Structures are given as C-alpha cells and as structure tokens.
Amino acid sequence: MFKKLLLAVATLIATMGFAFAQVDVNKADAAALDSVKGIGPAKTKAIMEERKKGDFKDWADLEKRVKGIGEKNAVKLSQAGLVVNGKPLDGAPAATAPAAKADKATDKAAAKADKAAAKAAKADKADKAAAPAK
C-alpha cells in the first residue's frame, strides 16, 4: 500500500513539470492568458478588448494593437508559450527552457521516488525478518 501511494506521489510530481502548454492569443480565455508568464490581469483585459475587434493576424498585429506588448515583450511571451494563430514569434528562441527544466524536475522526482521505494523495500524486508514465525 505504501509503495503504491509513494508511486502515485512521484508520478504526480513528475507530471507537474509537463504543465507547460502553448496558449493561442486568439482562442484562449482570460484564465489561460493569465497563466502565461508575463501576462497579468491588465494585459489580459487589453488583449480581450482588442480581440473583440477581430482576431490578431500575426505577432506584428498583436504588438501594434495591444499597449504594453512590444518587440522585447513579445519575445518573452513567445518563450513563455504564447502563440498567435498557432505560431510562435519568428526569430524568438523556442520555448525549450521550461521543457528542459521539466525534464530535470522529472529526473529528480524519479530519483527521489526510486530512493524512497528502495528505502520502503528495505523497511518491509526488515519488518518481515523481525516478525515472529507462525
């Protein structure tokens, strides 16, 4: 039972790193936009208001229509997972840093889980050895 619980916890921790997902500025709701690092309630509101006038055609259109999103900020938002019509900003480094970080976190969680499982197995073995024979 303890092993199953431990495995479930390790799996949960490992999958938390995979929460990184792309958010399309033309399809996302306010909560999804807020989840992108660098977009707060004010920018979310500005994006939603501008989107009522029509979808954003590309990154240049987004930068032009939404106050506070310029060239530098667009690069950061693209790296954080924001896309326009399913496309990241051209020339912006791919959003691989969070994925690499997630892989590292997954490896660390797996190592912890292995260590805990080994410790639990050792404890089970010791309990069985100490138990009186029937």
FILO-103180 format. One record per residue: residue number from 1; residue in one letter; x, y, z of N, C-alpha, C in turn. Coordinates in nm, 4 decimals. Layout:
<dotis>
k:r:n.X:n.Y:n.Z:ca.X:ca.Y:ca.Z:c.X:c.Y:c.Z
NUM:A:X:Y:Z:X:Y:Z:X:Y:Z
...
</dotis>
This chain:
<dotis>
k:r:n.X:n.Y:n.Z:ca.X:ca.Y:ca.Z:c.X:c.Y:c.Z
1:M:0.0833:-0.1190:0.0000:0.0000:0.0000:0.0000:0.0878:0.1253:0.0000
2:F:0.1889:0.1238:0.0846:0.2778:0.2398:0.0945:0.3495:0.2642:-0.0372
3:K:0.3893:0.1559:-0.1019:0.4602:0.1674:-0.2298:0.3717:0.2300:-0.3365
4:K:0.2444:0.1907:-0.3383:0.1511:0.2456:-0.4372:0.1293:0.3948:-0.4131
5:L:0.1160:0.4317:-0.2875:0.0992:0.5725:-0.2530:0.2229:0.6526:-0.2921
6:L:0.3381:0.5982:-0.2637:0.4639:0.6627:-0.2969:0.4777:0.6792:-0.4480
7:L:0.4412:0.5769:-0.5223:0.4476:0.5826:-0.6679:0.3511:0.6877:-0.7220
8:A:0.2327:0.6958:-0.6649:0.1339:0.7942:-0.7083:0.1853:0.9366:-0.6849
9:V:0.2452:0.9593:-0.5697:0.3001:1.0918:-0.5383:0.4146:1.1262:-0.6338
10:A:0.5029:1.0306:-0.6586:0.6151:1.0549:-0.7505:0.5652:1.0844:-0.8912
11:T:0.4624:1.0130:-0.9338:0.4044:1.0374:-1.0664:0.3428:1.1759:-1.0733
12:L:0.2731:1.2160:-0.9702:0.2130:1.3492:-0.9654:0.3194:1.4579:-0.9747
13:I:0.4256:1.4427:-0.8993:0.5347:1.5406:-0.9017:0.5990:1.5459:-1.0399
14:A:0.6176:1.4310:-1.1007:0.6813:1.4251:-1.2322:0.5945:1.4918:-1.3384
15:T:0.4640:1.4746:-1.3305:0.3756:1.5315:-1.4328:0.3539:1.6811:-1.4139
16:M:0.3830:1.7331:-1.2969:0.3668:1.8772:-1.2751:0.4583:1.9571:-1.3663
17:G:0.5716:1.9022:-1.4008:0.6644:1.9711:-1.4891:0.6152:1.9786:-1.6326
18:F:0.5171:1.8970:-1.6676:0.4671:1.8953:-1.8044:0.3490:1.9884:-1.8237
19:A:0.3235:2.0746:-1.7291:0.2097:2.1651:-1.7380:0.2292:2.2742:-1.8421
20:F:0.3506:2.2889:-1.8913:0.3801:2.3904:-1.9899:0.3037:2.3606:-2.1183
21:A:0.2223:2.4543:-2.1638:0.1475:2.4344:-2.2877:0.1382:2.5666:-2.3627
22:Q:0.1184:2.5562:-2.4925:0.1045:2.6769:-2.5724:-0.0360:2.7334:-2.5564
23:V:-0.0437:2.8656:-2.5539:-0.1707:2.9356:-2.5396:-0.1872:3.0259:-2.6608
24:D:-0.2924:3.0012:-2.7392:-0.3178:3.0837:-2.8580:-0.3940:3.2088:-2.8169
25:V:-0.3380:3.3226:-2.8507:-0.3951:3.4505:-2.8091:-0.5351:3.4724:-2.8673
26:N:-0.5662:3.4092:-2.9798:-0.6976:3.4263:-3.0424:-0.8038:3.3315:-2.9885
27:K:-0.7635:3.2274:-2.9184:-0.8587:3.1260:-2.8711:-0.8691:3.1183:-2.7194
28:A:-0.7699:3.1673:-2.6495:-0.7619:3.1494:-2.5042:-0.8625:3.2374:-2.4306
29:D:-0.9099:3.1839:-2.3183:-0.9938:3.2656:-2.2311:-0.9028:3.3440:-2.1365
30:A:-0.9636:3.4256:-2.0521:-0.8858:3.5128:-1.9637:-0.7955:3.4323:-1.8700
31:A:-0.8456:3.3217:-1.8182:-0.7653:3.2405:-1.7257:-0.6429:3.1825:-1.7956
32:A:-0.6597:3.1370:-1.9190:-0.5468:3.0807:-1.9931:-0.4429:3.1886:-2.0228
33:L:-0.4881:3.3075:-2.0591:-0.3941:3.4172:-2.0853:-0.3194:3.4549:-1.9582
34:D:-0.3905:3.4588:-1.8460:-0.3272:3.4914:-1.7172:-0.2225:3.3882:-1.6779
35:S:-0.2377:3.2667:-1.7268:-0.1437:3.1608:-1.6896:-0.0090:3.1748:-1.7599
36:V:-0.0019:3.2577:-1.8630:0.1238:3.2786:-1.9348:0.2097:3.3757:-1.8549
37:K:0.3339:3.3350:-1.8273:0.4253:3.4203:-1.7517:0.4464:3.5506:-1.8295
38:G:0.4237:3.6636:-1.7636:0.4416:3.7933:-1.8275:0.3106:3.8603:-1.8636
39:I:0.2005:3.7857:-1.8522:0.0685:3.8444:-1.8792:-0.0086:3.8472:-1.7490
40:G:-0.0453:3.9661:-1.7086:-0.1242:3.9823:-1.5870:-0.2657:4.0240:-1.6220
41:P:-0.3437:4.0595:-1.5231:-0.4835:4.0967:-1.5468:-0.4999:4.2162:-1.6418
42:A:-0.4117:4.3141:-1.6326:-0.4254:4.4325:-1.7191:-0.4005:4.3979:-1.8656
43:K:-0.2950:4.3209:-1.8929:-0.2667:4.2821:-2.0321:-0.3734:4.1866:-2.0838
44:T:-0.4220:4.0991:-1.9976:-0.5286:4.0083:-2.0380:-0.6509:4.0871:-2.0813
45:K:-0.6855:4.1874:-2.0026:-0.8021:4.2701:-2.0354:-0.7793:4.3428:-2.1679
46:A:-0.6594:4.3975:-2.1875:-0.6297:4.4692:-2.3117:-0.6365:4.3753:-2.4321
47:I:-0.5848:4.2539:-2.4166:-0.5896:4.1556:-2.5258:-0.7337:4.1185:-2.5577
48:M:-0.8123:4.0928:-2.4543:-0.9527:4.0551:-2.4752:-1.0316:4.1676:-2.5426
49:E:-1.0062:4.2906:-2.5023:-1.0760:4.4046:-2.5629:-1.0398:4.4189:-2.7108
50:E:-0.9114:4.4076:-2.7423:-0.8673:4.4190:-2.8816:-0.9165:4.3015:-2.9655
51:R:-0.9258:4.1862:-2.9042:-0.9704:4.0674:-2.9770:-1.1169:4.0779:-3.0167
52:K:-1.1950:4.1567:-2.9408:-1.3362:4.1787:-2.9762:-1.3474:4.2477:-3.1117
53:K:-1.2462:4.3248:-3.1476:-1.2456:4.3970:-3.2761:-1.2072:4.3046:-3.3910
54:G:-1.1554:4.1875:-3.3583:-1.1141:4.0914:-3.4596:-0.9902:4.0170:-3.4136
55:D:-0.9724:3.8969:-3.4686:-0.8566:3.8160:-3.4319:-0.7268:3.8850:-3.4715
56:F:-0.6207:3.8522:-3.3990:-0.4877:3.9026:-3.4328:-0.4358:3.8218:-3.5510
57:K:-0.3861:3.8915:-3.6526:-0.3380:3.8238:-3.7738:-0.2030:3.7584:-3.7514
58:D:-0.1158:3.8289:-3.6801:0.0195:3.7793:-3.6556:0.0764:3.8538:-3.5356
59:W:0.2028:3.8267:-3.5067:0.2668:3.8907:-3.3911:0.2753:4.0419:-3.4078
60:A:0.3016:4.0877:-3.5295:0.3117:4.2320:-3.5536:0.1788:4.2997:-3.5233
61:D:0.0688:4.2351:-3.5598:-0.0643:4.2890:-3.5326:-0.0897:4.2949:-3.3821
62:L:-0.0479:4.1905:-3.3102:-0.0630:4.1893:-3.1642:0.0161:4.3031:-3.1010
63:E:0.1418:4.3180:-3.1435:0.2271:4.4245:-3.0886:0.1695:4.5628:-3.1178
64:K:0.1109:4.5792:-3.2338:0.0568:4.7090:-3.2754:-0.0709:4.7446:-3.1982
65:R:-0.1546:4.6446:-3.1747:-0.2868:4.6716:-3.1171:-0.2919:4.6693:-2.9646
66:V:-0.2004:4.5976:-2.8992:-0.2071:4.5846:-2.7533:-0.0959:4.6658:-2.6887
67:K:-0.1358:4.7669:-2.6132:-0.0391:4.8514:-2.5437:0.0351:4.7682:-2.4394
68:G:0.1668:4.7833:-2.4366:0.2478:4.7105:-2.3398:0.3125:4.5862:-2.3981
69:I:0.2756:4.5513:-2.5205:0.3408:4.4376:-2.5858:0.4217:4.4932:-2.7020
70:G:0.5511:4.5004:-2.6796:0.6430:4.5467:-2.7821:0.7297:4.4314:-2.8280
71:E:0.8351:4.4648:-2.8984:0.9226:4.3620:-2.9556:0.9857:4.2734:-2.8484
72:K:1.0437:4.3361:-2.7449:1.1099:4.2590:-2.6388:1.0103:4.1742:-2.5600
73:N:0.8974:4.2354:-2.5280:0.7963:4.1636:-2.4514:0.7384:4.0486:-2.5329
74:A:0.7237:4.0673:-2.6632:0.6709:3.9614:-2.7499:0.7635:3.8403:-2.7490
75:V:0.8936:3.8646:-2.7484:0.9904:3.7543:-2.7432:0.9718:3.6763:-2.6134
76:K:0.9601:3.7469:-2.5013:0.9430:3.6812:-2.3713:0.8119:3.6024:-2.3655
77:L:0.7050:3.6616:-2.4196:0.5756:3.5934:-2.4174:0.5777:3.4694:-2.5059
78:S:0.6445:3.4790:-2.6189:0.6559:3.3638:-2.7080:0.7338:3.2514:-2.6395
79:Q:0.8407:3.2881:-2.5695:0.9194:3.1889:-2.4963:0.8360:3.1249:-2.3848
80:A:0.7424:3.2017:-2.3301:0.6582:3.1521:-2.2215:0.5431:3.0651:-2.2727
81:G:0.5271:3.0563:-2.4061:0.4249:2.9684:-2.4609:0.3102:3.0361:-2.5318
82:L:0.3120:3.1673:-2.5445:0.2053:3.2376:-2.6150:0.2273:3.2247:-2.7654
83:V:0.1215:3.1958:-2.8389:0.1285:3.1861:-2.9841:0.0163:3.2693:-3.0454
84:V:0.0380:3.3116:-3.1707:-0.0655:3.3828:-3.2455:-0.0976:3.2965:-3.3666
85:N:-0.2233:3.2545:-3.3763:-0.2673:3.1632:-3.4823:-0.1825:3.0360:-3.4865
86:G:-0.1455:2.9876:-3.3692:-0.0703:2.8634:-3.3596:0.0783:2.8763:-3.3888
87:K:0.1275:2.9981:-3.4071:0.2686:3.0162:-3.4423:0.3414:3.0988:-3.3366
88:P:0.4589:3.0527:-3.2940:0.5406:3.1338:-3.2033:0.6021:3.2496:-3.2816
89:L:0.6583:3.3435:-3.2115:0.7208:3.4593:-3.2747:0.8399:3.4152:-3.3576
90:D:0.8461:3.4595:-3.4842:0.9599:3.4273:-3.5700:1.0859:3.4890:-3.5125
91:G:1.1915:3.4122:-3.5095:1.3193:3.4624:-3.4598:1.3350:3.4524:-3.3094
92:A:1.2264:3.4231:-3.2393:1.2359:3.4081:-3.0939:1.2871:3.2685:-3.0638
93:P:1.3737:3.2551:-2.9644:1.4199:3.1213:-2.9277:1.3002:3.0342:-2.8911
94:A:1.3062:2.9108:-2.9276:1.1961:2.8187:-2.8987:1.1759:2.8068:-2.7485
95:A:1.0567:2.7753:-2.7110:1.0222:2.7641:-2.5694:1.0694:2.6299:-2.5155
96:T:1.2009:2.6118:-2.5138:1.2560:2.4844:-2.4675:1.3085:2.4914:-2.3257
97:A:1.3338:2.6079:-2.2754:1.3887:2.6190:-2.1403:1.2960:2.5556:-2.0371
98:P:1.1629:2.5849:-2.0400:1.0772:2.5191:-1.9429:1.0740:2.3674:-1.9605
99:A:1.0806:2.3202:-2.0843:1.0784:2.1765:-2.1067:1.2047:2.1128:-2.0488
100:A:1.3190:2.1780:-2.0676:1.4434:2.1260:-2.0115:1.4351:2.1256:-1.8596
101:K:1.3765:2.2306:-1.8063:1.3598:2.2395:-1.6620:1.2661:2.1284:-1.6142
102:A:1.1623:2.1015:-1.6922:1.0675:1.9963:-1.6573:1.1363:1.8606:-1.6600
103:D:1.2220:1.8384:-1.7597:1.2947:1.7123:-1.7671:1.3833:1.6938:-1.6447
104:K:1.4498:1.8014:-1.6034:1.5372:1.7962:-1.4867:1.4540:1.7656:-1.3622
105:A:1.3374:1.8310:-1.3514:1.2496:1.8083:-1.2367:1.1980:1.6649:-1.2368
106:T:1.1666:1.6147:-1.3557:1.1190:1.4767:-1.3673:1.2271:1.3788:-1.3249
107:D:1.3495:1.4018:-1.3710:1.4606:1.3145:-1.3339:1.4826:1.3161:-1.1833
108:K:1.4747:1.4348:-1.1259:1.4953:1.4495:-0.9819:1.3844:1.3774:-0.9046
109:A:1.2598:1.3938:-0.9522:1.1468:1.3284:-0.8857:1.1579:1.1769:-0.8977
110:A:1.2007:1.1295:-1.0151:1.2150:0.9851:-1.0343:1.3243:0.9296:-0.9432
111:A:1.4336:1.0035:-0.9296:1.5421:0.9603:-0.8420:1.4945:0.9543:-0.6968
112:K:1.4169:1.0547:-0.6556:1.3621:1.0559:-0.5198:1.2686:0.9378:-0.4984
113:A:1.1857:0.9114:-0.5991:1.0896:0.8018:-0.5884:1.1632:0.6683:-0.5785
114:D:1.2682:0.6523:-0.6601:1.3469:0.5283:-0.6553:1.4109:0.5098:-0.5181
115:K:1.4668:0.6191:-0.4664:1.5324:0.6133:-0.3363:1.4304:0.5787:-0.2268
116:A:1.3128:0.6410:-0.2331:1.2096:0.6149:-0.1328:1.1572:0.4722:-0.1448
117:A:1.1416:0.4238:-0.2682:1.0943:0.2871:-0.2890:1.1955:0.1865:-0.2348
118:A:1.3237:0.2129:-0.2578:1.4284:0.1246:-0.2062:1.4270:0.1235:-0.0540
119:K:1.4069:0.2412:0.0039:1.4027:0.2525:0.1497:1.2816:0.1762:0.2054
120:A:1.1668:0.1895:0.1353:1.0455:0.1205:0.1790:1.0632:-0.0312:0.1669
121:A:1.1277:-0.0752:0.0590:1.1512:-0.2187:0.0405:1.2425:-0.2728:0.1505
122:K:1.3427:-0.1949:0.1839:1.4355:-0.2356:0.2898:1.3620:-0.2452:0.4237
123:A:1.2734:-0.1475:0.4489:1.1963:-0.1477:0.5733:1.1014:-0.2669:0.5771
124:D:1.0381:-0.2988:0.4641:0.9490:-0.4148:0.4569:1.0251:-0.5433:0.4850
125:K:1.1437:-0.5539:0.4272:1.2277:-0.6727:0.4454:1.2674:-0.6865:0.5927
126:A:1.3021:-0.5738:0.6550:1.3403:-0.5752:0.7965:1.2220:-0.6125:0.8837
127:D:1.1015:-0.5637:0.8490:0.9807:-0.5963:0.9248:0.9509:-0.7464:0.9153
128:K:0.9660:-0.8019:0.7969:0.9390:-0.9441:0.7787:1.0403:-1.0293:0.8546
129:A:1.1642:-0.9859:0.8568:1.2697:-1.0606:0.9286:1.2474:-1.0535:1.0796
130:A:1.1965:-0.9416:1.1262:1.1755:-0.9232:1.2708:1.0475:-0.9883:1.3190
131:A:0.9545:-1.0138:1.2298:0.8253:-1.0710:1.2689:0.8468:-1.2165:1.3116
132:P:0.7802:-1.2566:1.4190:0.7934:-1.3960:1.4651:0.7254:-1.4909:1.3676
133:A:0.7825:-1.6047:1.3500:0.7266:-1.7055:1.2598:0.6041:-1.7663:1.3246
134:K:0.5032:-1.7978:1.2434:0.3778:-1.8550:1.2998:0.3749:-2.0012:1.2849
</dotis>
